[in-house]
Amino acid sequence: MQIDITQENGKMTIALEGRLDTLTAPQLEAEIQGKLGNVKELIFDFSKVPYISSGGLRILLTAQKIMNKQGSMVVRGACAEIKEIFDVTGFCHILTVE
């Protein structure tokens, strides 16, 4: 998985490329650990993510809980398969998906 993080003026964008699964979720978790403190707007770019597992969902849920206290979070560019996973798991009611 490739992770590209850009940050400016309280806005952080995390662009992912590849599968967000049990093997790659710890890599993403390590990348964002402790970096959300001053973030007011968090954007996950999923336009190049073909699959997400429960490990990836857990990271999104953790990030959403943090951002609920200090700003906003959105998931952009999710493919139909990932949107279906969000629907089936109820994450469509927790996350803002564009």
Secondary structure, DSSP 8 states (H G I E B T S, - for coil): -EEEEEEETTEEEEEEES-BSTTTHHHHHHHHTT--TT-SEEEEEEEE---B-HHHHHHHHHHHHHHHHHSEEEEES--HHHHHHHHHHTGGGTS-B-
